[in-house]
Amino acid sequence: MSEVKRLGEKYLQHMINLRETIHMYPEDGFSEFTTSKIIIEELEKLGIKVQKNVAKTGVVGLIEGKYPGKTVLLRADMDTLKIQEQADVEYKSKIDGMMHACGHDGHVAGLLGAAMILNELKDNLHGNVKLVFQPAEERDGGALPMIEEGVLENPKVDAAFAALMGIFKRRRSTFKRRPYDGITRHI
C-alpha cells in the first residue's frame, strides 16, 4: 500500500467528522468565523505555520518541504449559500436559511486532509505547499482581497490548484484544465 493511501485511510474518519461539523454551521461570505477557527485549530495541531484573518476570514497554512523547490498553492472555498436545507441527516445545517449546498464543507475537509497527509510527508517534499482557505467565493469575491493581501507571495506561488466536488451524471470521469474564477486564475 502506498504511503499516501495509508495516510488517507488514517485520516479519513477525521476528515468526515470535520466535514459534518462544518456542514452543521454554514457561514456567509466574509463571516466564516467558526469555519476559520476550526481550520486554524487543525493546522496548528499539525504544527503548520498559519496566517490568520487574510481578507477578513481567510486562512493560509504553509508546509515547508525539507528540500528547496517551488511553491504549490492548494485552495478550498469556505462560504455557503442562502438555501434552507431539506435533508434529514444528523449533521443537517443548524443555521436557518443557510447550507453548504455547493460542497465547500467537503472542500475544506478535503484540504485539511491533504494538509494532514502532506505534513507527514514533508521530509520528502521539494518545495512548499501553501494551503489557502478562501472566504466569500459564492458572491462577494474573496480571491481578489486575498491576492491584494499577498497570498501569492512569501513564498511566491509557482502553481495553484483547486478541486470541486459534487455529484454529476457522466459516463466517464474527466479532468479539464481550464481557467478558474478565483485565486488560481491569477497565477
Secondary structure, 3 states (H helix, E strand, C coil): CCHHHHHHHHHHHHHHHHHHHHHHCCCCCCCCHHHHHHHHHHHHHCCCEEEEEECCCEEEEEEECCEEEEEEEEEEECCCECCCCCCCCCCCCCCCCCECCCCHHHHHHHHHHHHHHHHHCHHHCEEEEEEEEECCCCCCCCHHHHHHCCCCCCCCCCEEEECCCCCCCCCCCCCCCCCCCCHHHHC
